[in-house]
Amino acid sequence: MIERSRDVPDGSTIECDVCVVGAGPAGITLALALERAGRSVLLLEAGQMNRAGPAQALYAGQVTDPSRHLPLDQARYRQLGGTSALWGGRCIPYDAIDFEARPWVPHSGWPFGREALEPYYAEAHGWLECGAFDYRSASVLGASAGPMVPGWADGAIDTGSLERWSPPTHFGKAHRKALQASRTVRVLMEAVAVDLRTDEAGGQITAIDVKRSGASGGHGGSGFVVRPREVVLAGGGLETTRLLMTSRQGERRGIGGASGWLGRGYMSHVHGVIATLKFHTTQPVVSGYEQDADGVFVRRRLCVSERTQRELGLLNTYMLLDRPLIDDPSHGSAVLSAAFLAKKLFQRQRDDQLGSGKYAIYWQHLRNVLAGSPQVASFLPRFARRRFLQKRRLPSLTVDSRSNTFHLYFQAEQVPDRGTGVSLLDERDALGQQRLRLDFKVQAQDLDAVWRTHELLAAELRAQRVGELVFDAAAREQLTDLKAVLGHHIGTTRMAADPAHGVVDAHCRVHGLRNLHVASASVLPTSSHANPTLTVVALALRLARRLHPSVSTAPPASIIAGELHEP
């Protein structure tokens, strides 16, 4: 059932088998999986059914370098379904090498290998509606699809891997009916967990203090108490950490902080474009989206092989053959200029982002559109239908390049560094909780690995005589200004077998506490090159099995039956 926290009497106590804090992809997955085992689950969601409401302001905090990282109240969202309401849908699993202890990557190594997560990755695909657990283009698309780059031989750079795309699945919409109809899962909206209480020995959670995010009149609001047998924190990579840091374990401030890693080791991914790739072949190069046999959108990528990563000490990186930025009219594309003008019209992009020459930019875009109006007339209606009117939507706008020249987009791993992370401010939010301060840094090793990966690709292109990589004139300057990928909050409750080296153990249980678990990207010890959502859902399913060994981790019947949901 789904209820509002305002309907719970002040000062009352709720008992349950499992309390899950946060109704995003991990929290909803856990709750519905545990429902099948007959466990009574209380699912706390700070936001409202279809919007965040007052709860969104609770995310606000400080970022030490706003030029590199978005404000803390952006790229994450509070409502039923959490940040899946904003999610684009990209699904990529971690590679086997990402789980290994790599001598060139400080603090690397998971307590288990990828094989332990494989069955849960396969199940997570069902929950995320992204097709079969297969990321090789040869088996997914078949031999008839041909190579990504004619004349290319895979070796140090692999062109045979794919990324997959969810419709994207909005977990609040996809599972609302199931949650509403459930007799053992109780969802409370506008309910914010503000304090975890332990027993005197600090060995288990005995109670959770909850306040109402919509409460008015008085600092801190009003609320009630939850007394669970098990607790799972699934509030995202930052909010989960804040709750641990503001709570107490016995006399010690900060639950799970004994190792010194709580709030430390923050990672995202760095991304951008510093070069253009020109292929010599006159045959088409595959750069856009394709669909597998089930209609799932997939896209081919260039990746550094695991063998080469080991030989050269590189970080994991993937690259896409991409279109120019649509804001820059020098691309000369009628389609891209039409997309830019449509974005200005319908999304109301702020003019100050374009500077004082915005009207000249508009005119240049309009000239592009007029010069290629037949192309626009044939392309845009088809794109709009596939992008906005289909339930399984086209992930983004791509255009073919007749000259086989592409911008080379990259997304790269960051190394975990104990000197980066979050801390608590004296400033408090409307519920009396200390706000977060994020110190985000791009390490010299991150930058060096990105540059050397591009040099490696350039060398491969020359050696195989299939193309050339042309660095932007300001490539080095662009590199030093790399920014975090929005919404990837990783590493602040890192997983480690040894309590001295992390916050949670191999089963995502907080070291030293019998009944406290974490289900968020904050547990990932390393960031890989991959977007974290798929791995977080897989870990949530693994945790569900840990909490109840007989639980089924298969996706709900509605998804198995192929019932897609509105994005």
Backbone torsions as a table, in degrees:
resi	resn	phi	psi	omega
1	MET	NA	155.3	177.7
2	ILE	-119.3	125.3	-178.0
3	GLU	-131.7	169.1	174.0
4	ARG	-98.0	141.4	-178.8
5	SER	-63.5	-24.2	179.5
6	ARG	-65.0	-17.4	178.8
7	ASP	-84.5	-6.0	176.6
8	VAL	-89.5	124.3	-176.8
9	PRO	-59.6	142.7	176.0
10	ASP	-56.0	136.0	175.3
11	GLY	77.1	3.3	-178.8
12	SER	-79.3	167.6	-179.6
13	THR	-123.0	131.7	176.8
14	ILE	-112.9	130.2	176.6
15	GLU	-107.8	145.9	180.0
16	CYS	-158.7	163.8	175.2
17	ASP	-70.8	-48.0	-177.4
18	VAL	-134.4	130.0	171.3
19	CYS	-107.5	121.4	177.6
20	VAL	-106.3	122.7	-178.3
21	VAL	-99.1	107.4	179.8
22	GLY	113.0	118.5	-177.2
23	ALA	-106.9	53.8	171.3
24	GLY	-95.6	-161.6	-179.3
25	PRO	-55.5	-45.3	-178.8
26	ALA	-68.1	-45.7	-176.5
27	GLY	-65.5	-44.6	179.7
28	ILE	-67.9	-40.8	177.3
29	THR	-58.2	-48.3	179.0
30	LEU	-60.1	-47.9	-176.1
31	ALA	-60.9	-45.1	-178.1
32	LEU	-73.7	-30.9	175.5
33	ALA	-67.0	-43.7	-179.0
34	LEU	-70.8	-25.5	177.2
35	GLU	-57.7	-38.7	-177.1
36	ARG	-66.6	-21.9	178.7
37	ALA	-90.2	3.4	177.7
38	GLY	79.5	13.8	178.9
39	ARG	-78.6	141.1	173.8
40	SER	-82.0	121.8	-174.1
41	VAL	-120.2	129.5	171.4
42	LEU	-105.8	120.5	-177.4
43	LEU	-109.8	114.2	-177.5
44	LEU	-97.2	126.7	177.5
45	GLU	-126.0	125.0	-175.6
46	ALA	-72.0	-28.3	-176.9
47	GLY	-89.9	-167.6	179.5
48	GLN	-101.5	-176.1	-175.1
49	MET	-64.4	-48.8	-174.4
50	ASN	-117.9	2.1	177.7
51	ARG	-157.2	171.6	-177.1
52	ALA	-79.0	-41.1	-175.3
53	GLY	68.0	-150.5	-177.6
54	PRO	-60.2	-20.7	-175.5
55	ALA	-66.3	-26.9	-176.7
56	GLN	-62.5	-35.3	-179.1
57	ALA	-65.9	-20.2	179.5
58	LEU	-67.9	-19.6	-179.7
59	TYR	-74.3	-20.6	-171.8
60	ALA	-57.6	143.8	178.8
61	GLY	-164.0	-156.7	-179.7
62	GLN	-119.0	146.1	172.9
63	VAL	-122.9	127.8	-174.9
64	THR	-66.4	-29.3	-179.8
65	ASP	-132.4	83.7	-177.2
66	PRO	-61.7	-18.7	178.7
67	SER	-72.5	-18.3	-177.7
68	ARG	-107.3	-19.0	-173.1
69	HIS	-142.5	138.9	179.0
70	LEU	-64.0	154.8	172.3
71	PRO	-55.7	153.8	-172.4
72	LEU	-70.4	-16.0	178.0
73	ASP	-96.2	12.3	174.6
74	GLN	-115.5	157.3	178.6
75	ALA	64.9	15.3	167.3
76	ARG	-147.7	151.4	-167.8
77	TYR	-145.6	143.4	179.0
78	ARG	-108.8	112.0	171.5
79	GLN	-172.1	175.0	175.5
80	LEU	-62.4	118.8	-173.5
81	GLY	106.2	-12.7	176.2
82	GLY	56.7	-142.3	-175.1
83	THR	-73.3	-4.8	172.3
84	SER	-63.7	-15.0	174.1
85	ALA	-67.7	-22.1	-179.2
86	LEU	-109.5	-10.1	-169.3
87	TRP	-66.0	137.8	178.4
88	GLY	-78.7	-28.6	175.3
89	GLY	110.7	2.7	-177.5
90	ARG	-67.8	129.8	-180.0
91	CYS	-122.9	120.7	177.4
92	ILE	-143.6	127.4	175.7
93	PRO	-79.6	159.9	171.4
94	TYR	-68.8	148.8	176.1
95	ASP	-83.7	163.1	-179.7
96	ALA	-57.7	-38.1	-177.4
97	ILE	-65.4	-26.4	-178.5
98	ASP	-65.5	-24.3	-179.0
99	PHE	-87.0	-11.7	-173.2
100	GLU	-83.1	155.7	169.6
101	ALA	-80.3	106.9	-177.0
102	ARG	-100.7	121.8	-176.4
103	PRO	-56.0	-29.7	-177.6
104	TRP	-87.9	-3.6	178.7
105	VAL	-115.6	108.2	-177.9
106	PRO	-60.5	141.8	176.3
107	HIS	61.3	23.4	179.6
108	SER	-84.9	167.1	178.8
109	GLY	108.3	121.2	176.4
110	TRP	-92.8	162.5	177.0
111	PRO	-73.2	-4.8	177.8
112	PHE	-149.4	165.4	179.2
113	GLY	-92.9	174.8	-177.5
114	ARG	-60.8	-29.5	-177.0
115	GLU	-59.4	-28.6	178.8
116	ALA	-69.5	-23.4	-177.4
117	LEU	-100.6	-11.7	-175.6
118	GLU	-51.9	-51.6	-178.1
119	PRO	-63.3	-29.3	-179.4
120	TYR	-80.0	-30.7	171.0
121	TYR	-59.8	-45.1	-178.4
122	ALA	-61.9	-42.2	178.1
123	GLU	-68.0	-39.3	-179.5
124	ALA	-60.4	-31.5	177.3
125	HIS	-58.6	-36.8	177.2
126	GLY	-66.2	-43.3	179.1
127	TRP	-64.1	-35.3	-177.2
128	LEU	-93.8	-1.2	175.3
129	GLU	55.4	43.1	-177.0
130	CYS	-113.4	21.2	172.1
131	GLY	87.0	-159.9	-175.6
132	ALA	-71.8	153.2	177.6
133	PHE	-81.4	75.3	-177.2
134	ASP	-148.4	122.3	-175.7
135	TYR	-120.1	20.3	177.4
136	ARG	-105.8	125.9	-174.6
137	SER	-62.3	-33.5	-177.0
138	ALA	-62.6	-42.4	-178.5
139	SER	-84.7	-29.1	-178.5
140	VAL	-78.4	-43.7	-174.0
141	LEU	-101.1	-19.2	179.6
142	GLY	85.4	162.6	-176.7
143	ALA	-63.9	-27.7	-177.8
144	SER	-66.2	-18.9	-179.7
145	ALA	-71.5	-22.2	178.2
146	GLY	76.9	175.7	-178.7
147	PRO	-75.6	161.1	175.1
148	MET	-67.1	-46.8	-179.0
149	VAL	-124.3	112.5	179.2
150	PRO	-57.5	131.2	179.0
151	GLY	86.2	-0.6	-178.6
152	TRP	-87.6	138.3	175.3
153	ALA	-113.7	119.4	179.6
154	ASP	-64.4	142.5	178.1
155	GLY	-166.8	-105.6	176.7
156	ALA	-62.7	-35.0	175.4
157	ILE	-111.4	125.8	-177.0
158	ASP	-103.5	128.9	176.8
159	THR	-108.2	9.9	-173.0
160	GLY	-96.1	5.3	-178.3
161	SER	-103.1	159.7	-176.8
162	LEU	-124.5	161.2	159.8
163	GLU	-111.3	148.4	179.2
164	ARG	-110.9	160.8	-177.1
165	TRP	-129.9	125.9	170.3
166	SER	-69.4	163.0	-175.7
167	PRO	-53.0	-34.1	7.3
168	PRO	-88.8	150.2	-179.7
169	THR	-77.6	118.4	171.8
170	HIS	-91.3	107.2	-171.8
171	PHE	-63.3	-29.5	178.0
172	GLY	-67.0	-42.5	179.3
173	LYS	-76.4	-40.5	-175.9
174	ALA	-65.2	-33.1	-171.7
175	HIS	-118.9	10.9	-178.1
176	ARG	-61.3	-45.3	-178.9
177	LYS	-61.9	-41.6	-180.0
178	ALA	-64.9	-41.3	178.7
179	LEU	-67.7	-40.3	179.9
180	GLN	-64.4	-36.5	-176.6
181	ALA	-84.7	-12.1	-174.4
182	SER	-66.6	141.7	176.6
183	ARG	-97.0	-14.2	-177.6
184	THR	-115.3	-13.5	175.2
185	VAL	-104.5	122.8	178.3
186	ARG	-113.9	117.8	179.9
187	VAL	-100.0	127.9	175.1
188	LEU	-113.2	118.3	179.9
189	MET	-86.1	155.8	-179.3
190	GLU	55.5	39.3	-179.3
191	ALA	-118.5	115.5	-175.1
192	VAL	-111.2	118.8	173.9
193	ALA	-72.6	123.3	-175.7
194	VAL	-115.5	-13.7	-179.1
195	ASP	-158.8	134.2	173.2
196	LEU	-102.0	126.7	-179.6
197	ARG	-105.7	133.2	177.6
198	THR	-105.5	168.7	171.3
199	ASP	-73.2	176.5	-175.1
200	GLU	-60.8	-34.6	-179.5
201	ALA	-78.1	-12.1	-178.7
202	GLY	74.4	21.9	-174.8
203	GLY	-97.2	-9.6	178.3
204	GLN	-159.1	158.4	175.5
205	ILE	-83.0	128.0	179.2
206	THR	-105.6	-25.2	-177.9
207	ALA	-158.6	156.2	175.4
208	ILE	-126.4	125.3	174.5
209	ASP	-85.1	130.2	-176.0
210	VAL	-124.1	133.9	174.8
211	LYS	-118.6	162.4	-178.1
212	ARG	-92.6	124.6	-178.0
213	SER	-68.2	-22.9	179.6
214	GLY	-93.7	6.4	-177.3
215	ALA	-65.1	143.5	179.2
216	SER	-127.6	160.4	176.1
217	GLY	79.2	80.6	176.2
218	GLY	118.0	137.6	-179.2
219	HIS	-67.3	123.2	174.8
220	GLY	101.4	-16.1	175.8
221	GLY	69.6	-164.2	-178.0
222	SER	-131.3	168.2	-176.9
223	GLY	-175.4	-157.0	-173.4
224	PHE	-150.9	-178.0	-175.4
225	VAL	-123.0	140.6	174.0
226	VAL	-112.5	133.7	175.7
227	ARG	-118.6	95.6	-176.6
228	PRO	-100.8	160.6	171.3
229	ARG	-82.9	-37.0	177.8
230	GLU	-131.8	149.4	179.8
231	VAL	-128.3	134.9	174.1
232	VAL	-126.1	122.8	177.0
233	LEU	-93.4	112.7	-176.7
234	ALA	-127.7	37.9	-175.4
235	GLY	-92.6	17.2	178.9
236	GLY	97.5	170.7	-172.0
237	GLY	-71.2	-16.3	179.6
238	LEU	-110.3	-44.0	-174.4
239	GLU	-70.3	-35.0	174.4
240	THR	-58.7	-44.1	-179.2
241	THR	-66.6	-39.8	178.6
242	ARG	-60.7	-42.9	180.0
243	LEU	-62.9	-41.1	177.1
244	LEU	-64.2	-40.4	-176.9
245	MET	-71.0	-31.9	-177.9
246	THR	-87.8	-11.2	177.6
247	SER	-90.0	174.8	-179.2
248	ARG	-125.9	143.1	174.0
249	GLN	-110.0	96.6	-173.2
250	GLY	64.8	-124.0	179.5
251	GLU	-88.9	-5.1	-174.3
252	ARG	-97.8	129.9	178.3
253	ARG	-76.7	133.4	178.1
254	GLY	93.7	101.8	178.5
255	ILE	-74.3	128.8	-179.7
256	GLY	84.0	15.1	-175.0
257	GLY	-98.0	9.4	-173.9
258	ALA	-61.5	-33.3	-177.0
259	SER	-79.4	-15.0	-174.4
260	GLY	86.2	0.2	-178.1
261	TRP	-91.4	-11.0	-178.8
262	LEU	-60.8	122.3	-178.3
263	GLY	82.9	-5.3	-176.9
264	ARG	-100.9	167.8	175.4
265	GLY	73.4	28.1	-178.3
266	TYR	-65.2	135.1	177.4
267	MET	-136.1	154.5	165.8
268	SER	-129.1	-138.9	165.1
269	HIS	-132.4	150.5	173.0
270	VAL	-101.9	147.2	-173.6
271	HIS	-151.1	167.0	177.0
272	GLY	155.3	-166.6	178.5
273	VAL	-136.5	120.8	177.4
274	ILE	-125.2	3.9	-176.6
275	ALA	-155.2	160.7	175.1
276	THR	-115.8	140.2	-178.1
277	LEU	-111.1	122.6	180.0
278	LYS	-115.0	117.4	178.0
279	PHE	-92.1	144.1	-178.4
280	HIS	-81.2	-24.7	-175.6
281	THR	-64.7	149.1	174.4
282	THR	-94.4	-7.1	176.6
283	GLN	-78.4	154.4	-178.4
284	PRO	-63.1	136.8	171.9
285	VAL	-100.7	134.7	-177.2
286	VAL	-80.7	119.1	-179.1
287	SER	-128.7	-21.8	-174.5
288	GLY	-95.5	-163.2	-178.0
289	TYR	-85.3	143.3	171.8
290	GLU	-123.1	173.8	178.9
291	GLN	-128.6	141.2	178.0
292	ASP	-82.3	-173.5	-175.2
293	ALA	-63.1	-22.2	180.0
294	ASP	-96.5	4.6	179.4
295	GLY	86.2	5.8	179.1
296	VAL	-75.4	133.4	177.9
297	PHE	-73.7	135.3	177.3
298	VAL	-133.5	160.6	178.0
299	ARG	-144.7	136.5	-179.2
300	ARG	-80.9	153.1	-174.1
301	ARG	-137.1	166.2	168.8
302	LEU	-109.5	127.6	-178.7
303	CYS	-131.2	151.5	174.2
304	VAL	-80.2	128.5	-178.2
305	SER	-63.3	153.6	179.3
306	GLU	-61.6	-38.9	179.5
307	ARG	-60.3	-43.3	-178.8
308	THR	-70.0	-36.6	175.3
309	GLN	-56.9	-42.3	-179.8
310	ARG	-68.6	-43.8	-176.3
311	GLU	-65.1	-38.6	-173.7
312	LEU	-104.7	-2.8	-179.4
313	GLY	65.8	41.8	-178.3
314	LEU	-94.4	156.8	172.0
315	LEU	-86.4	158.6	-177.2
316	ASN	-72.3	131.8	-175.4
317	THR	-145.9	142.7	168.3
318	TYR	-124.0	156.9	-177.1
319	MET	-134.3	145.0	179.3
320	LEU	-122.9	143.9	171.7
321	LEU	-81.4	111.7	-167.7
322	ASP	-120.6	169.0	176.2
323	ARG	-84.9	165.1	173.2
324	PRO	-65.4	162.1	173.0
325	LEU	-63.1	132.3	-174.5
326	ILE	-70.3	-21.7	-177.7
327	ASP	-68.5	-24.1	-174.9
328	ASP	-92.1	109.1	-175.7
329	PRO	-69.4	-9.8	-179.6
330	SER	-66.4	-10.8	177.4
331	HIS	-65.7	-23.3	176.3
332	GLY	72.6	9.5	-176.6
333	SER	-91.1	124.0	177.6
334	ALA	-64.0	-39.3	-179.0
335	VAL	-65.0	-46.8	-178.8
336	LEU	-66.5	-37.7	178.1
337	SER	-67.4	-39.0	176.9
338	ALA	-63.5	-38.8	177.7
339	ALA	-65.0	-39.3	177.7
340	PHE	-62.0	-48.6	-178.5
341	LEU	-65.3	-36.3	176.9
342	ALA	-65.8	-38.8	178.1
343	LYS	-63.2	-41.0	178.9
344	LYS	-63.1	-37.0	-176.1
345	LEU	-75.9	-44.4	-171.4
346	PHE	-96.3	-30.0	-179.0
347	GLN	-98.7	-5.5	176.0
348	ARG	54.7	49.7	176.9
349	GLN	-58.5	137.7	-177.9
350	ARG	-66.4	129.1	-179.4
351	ASP	-63.3	-29.7	-175.9
352	ASP	-68.2	-12.1	175.1
353	GLN	-73.4	-16.4	-177.3
354	LEU	-100.2	-8.8	177.5
355	GLY	81.2	-171.8	-173.6
356	SER	-71.9	-18.0	-178.1
357	GLY	-94.9	27.6	-172.7
358	LYS	-64.3	-35.3	-177.4
359	TYR	-70.3	-35.4	175.3
360	ALA	-64.4	-37.3	177.8
361	ILE	-65.1	-42.7	177.7
362	TYR	-58.3	-43.0	-177.9
363	TRP	-65.7	-39.2	178.6
364	GLN	-64.4	-41.2	176.9
365	HIS	-64.2	-42.2	-179.7
366	LEU	-62.6	-39.2	176.8
367	ARG	-61.8	-40.1	176.3
368	ASN	-59.9	-43.2	-178.3
369	VAL	-65.2	-45.1	-179.2
370	LEU	-63.5	-37.2	-179.1
371	ALA	-69.4	-27.4	-177.4
372	GLY	-122.5	33.8	-174.8
373	SER	-58.0	-36.8	177.3
374	PRO	-62.0	-38.5	179.1
375	GLN	-64.7	-42.1	179.1
376	VAL	-62.5	-44.2	-176.8
377	ALA	-62.3	-33.0	-179.0
378	SER	-87.5	-28.8	-172.8
379	PHE	-88.4	-49.3	-169.1
380	LEU	-64.9	-40.9	177.9
381	PRO	-60.5	-39.8	178.5
382	ARG	-65.7	-42.9	178.5
383	PHE	-63.4	-45.0	-178.6
384	ALA	-60.1	-39.5	179.3
385	ARG	-64.8	-44.6	-177.7
386	ARG	-73.9	-28.8	-176.6
387	ARG	-86.5	-37.4	-169.5
388	PHE	-117.2	-20.0	-173.0
389	LEU	-107.9	-13.0	177.4
390	GLN	-91.5	147.5	176.8
391	LYS	-70.2	-37.4	170.5
392	ARG	-97.4	98.0	-166.5
393	ARG	-92.7	152.3	174.4
394	LEU	-62.6	126.7	-171.5
395	PRO	-62.9	-36.8	-177.9
396	SER	-164.4	173.3	178.9
397	LEU	-82.9	123.9	171.9
398	THR	-128.2	152.0	178.1
399	VAL	-132.5	145.4	177.5
400	ASP	-70.9	150.6	176.2
401	SER	-112.1	113.4	-179.4
402	ARG	-65.9	-27.4	-179.5
403	SER	-91.4	0.6	-176.4
404	ASN	55.9	40.6	175.2
405	THR	-114.4	130.1	-173.5
406	PHE	-136.4	148.2	164.7
407	HIS	-72.5	139.3	-178.0
408	LEU	-102.9	100.3	178.0
409	TYR	-83.1	138.5	176.5
410	PHE	-128.6	150.7	170.3
411	GLN	-132.6	124.3	-168.8
412	ALA	-128.1	152.9	176.9
413	GLU	-67.0	148.9	168.9
414	GLN	-110.8	148.2	175.9
415	VAL	-82.3	143.1	175.4
416	PRO	-70.7	133.3	-178.7
417	ASP	-132.8	126.1	-176.1
418	ARG	-66.2	-18.5	-178.7
419	GLY	-81.8	-7.7	178.4
420	THR	-109.0	151.6	178.1
421	GLY	154.5	-158.4	-176.7
422	VAL	-114.9	150.9	175.0
423	SER	-138.1	168.4	-177.7
424	LEU	-95.4	137.4	175.3
425	LEU	-92.8	161.6	172.0
426	ASP	-71.6	-28.6	178.8
427	GLU	-62.9	141.1	-177.1
428	ARG	-121.2	155.1	178.7
429	ASP	-86.8	-174.0	-175.1
430	ALA	-64.5	-19.4	178.8
431	LEU	-99.4	8.5	176.6
432	GLY	85.3	9.7	-179.4
433	GLN	-91.0	140.9	177.3
434	GLN	-64.2	137.6	178.8
435	ARG	-81.6	165.1	-177.9
436	LEU	-96.3	149.7	169.1
437	ARG	-120.6	124.1	-178.8
438	LEU	-105.7	123.9	174.0
439	ASP	-104.0	96.3	-178.4
440	PHE	-100.0	132.5	-179.9
441	LYS	-135.4	147.6	170.1
442	VAL	-102.0	119.9	-175.4
443	GLN	-79.0	155.2	177.4
444	ALA	-57.6	-35.9	179.5
445	GLN	-66.3	-34.2	176.5
446	ASP	-60.8	-47.9	-178.0
447	LEU	-65.7	-43.9	-178.6
448	ASP	-62.0	-40.9	-179.0
449	ALA	-66.3	-38.8	177.9
450	VAL	-63.2	-45.4	-179.0
451	TRP	-63.9	-45.6	-178.0
452	ARG	-68.5	-30.0	175.8
453	THR	-65.8	-41.0	176.5
454	HIS	-65.6	-40.7	177.6
455	GLU	-63.4	-38.1	177.5
456	LEU	-61.1	-46.4	178.9
457	LEU	-62.3	-42.4	178.9
458	ALA	-59.3	-42.1	179.7
459	ALA	-65.8	-39.9	178.8
460	GLU	-64.5	-41.6	178.5
461	LEU	-60.7	-43.3	179.1
462	ARG	-66.5	-44.7	-176.4
463	ALA	-63.3	-37.5	-178.9
464	GLN	-90.7	-5.4	177.3
465	ARG	56.1	40.1	179.9
466	VAL	-110.7	-9.2	-178.7
467	GLY	174.4	-173.3	178.8
468	GLU	-144.9	150.6	177.6
469	LEU	-106.3	123.5	-179.1
470	VAL	-110.6	112.7	-179.8
471	PHE	-74.1	143.0	173.9
472	ASP	-60.3	152.4	-178.2
473	ALA	-58.5	-34.0	-178.6
474	ALA	-106.6	33.3	-174.6
475	ALA	-58.3	-44.2	-178.7
476	ARG	-63.2	-41.2	178.9
477	GLU	-67.3	-40.6	177.3
478	GLN	-61.3	-37.3	-178.6
479	LEU	-63.8	-43.0	-178.4
480	THR	-71.4	-13.3	179.1
481	ASP	-102.1	19.2	-176.6
482	LEU	-56.5	144.8	-177.4
483	LYS	-116.4	162.6	176.9
484	ALA	-76.0	144.1	171.9
485	VAL	-69.2	132.7	-175.2
486	LEU	-65.5	139.9	173.0
487	GLY	82.0	0.0	-179.8
488	HIS	-100.1	92.8	-176.1
489	HIS	-107.8	104.4	-164.8
490	ILE	-128.3	138.6	159.5
491	GLY	100.8	-1.7	-171.7
492	THR	-85.6	-3.6	170.0
493	THR	-131.8	51.5	-166.0
494	ARG	-54.5	149.5	-179.7
495	MET	-87.1	135.0	177.3
496	ALA	-157.8	142.3	178.0
497	ALA	-67.6	-35.7	-179.4
498	ASP	-90.9	123.0	179.8
499	PRO	-56.8	-22.1	-180.0
500	ALA	-74.5	-13.1	-172.8
501	HIS	-117.4	8.1	-179.5
502	GLY	-170.4	-174.5	-175.9
503	VAL	-104.6	-40.0	178.9
504	VAL	-118.4	160.1	-179.8
505	ASP	-91.6	-169.6	-175.9
506	ALA	-63.5	-18.5	179.9
507	HIS	-104.7	16.1	178.5
508	CYS	65.7	22.1	173.9
509	ARG	-91.9	133.5	-179.4
510	VAL	-63.8	128.6	-179.4
511	HIS	-55.1	129.8	175.8
512	GLY	89.6	-5.8	178.2
513	LEU	-121.8	128.7	-173.6
514	ARG	-68.6	-33.7	-166.9
515	ASN	-127.7	23.8	-179.5
516	LEU	-118.0	126.0	-175.8
517	HIS	-130.8	158.0	179.5
518	VAL	-124.5	131.5	176.4
519	ALA	-127.3	83.2	178.4
520	SER	-161.6	171.1	179.2
521	ALA	-66.6	-10.8	179.1
522	SER	-65.2	-19.8	-177.7
523	VAL	-83.6	-12.1	-174.1
524	LEU	-69.5	120.8	-177.3
525	PRO	-69.2	-30.1	177.1
526	THR	-135.5	160.3	-170.0
527	SER	-95.4	-14.8	-173.8
528	SER	54.9	-164.5	172.2
529	HIS	-103.1	-3.5	-166.6
530	ALA	-93.0	141.5	171.0
531	ASN	-56.9	141.9	-167.5
532	PRO	-83.6	-13.3	-169.3
533	THR	-58.0	-47.6	-178.7
534	LEU	-59.5	-43.9	-179.4
535	THR	-67.5	-36.4	178.4
536	VAL	-64.5	-43.1	178.5
537	VAL	-66.0	-40.2	177.1
538	ALA	-61.2	-42.8	178.3
539	LEU	-66.0	-34.9	177.4
540	ALA	-64.5	-40.0	177.8
541	LEU	-67.1	-39.2	176.9
542	ARG	-63.0	-39.9	178.3
543	LEU	-67.3	-38.6	177.1
544	ALA	-58.7	-42.1	177.7
545	ARG	-65.8	-35.2	178.0
546	ARG	-66.0	-41.1	-178.6
547	LEU	-72.0	-29.4	177.4
548	HIS	-148.6	100.2	-171.4
549	PRO	-55.7	-25.7	-177.2
550	SER	-92.1	3.9	-175.5
551	VAL	-67.1	145.4	174.4
552	SER	-89.7	128.5	179.1
553	THR	-101.4	8.2	178.0
554	ALA	-66.6	152.3	179.5
555	PRO	-66.3	160.6	-179.8
556	PRO	-59.6	157.2	-176.8
557	ALA	-59.8	-35.0	-178.3
558	SER	-63.7	-35.4	179.0
559	ILE	-77.7	-39.9	177.9
560	ILE	-58.8	-35.5	-179.1
561	ALA	-75.8	-4.0	176.7
562	GLY	86.6	21.9	179.6
563	GLU	-83.5	95.0	176.9
564	LEU	-73.3	159.5	-176.5
565	HIS	-123.7	153.8	-179.2
566	GLU	-59.4	136.1	178.6
567	PRO	-71.2	NA	NA
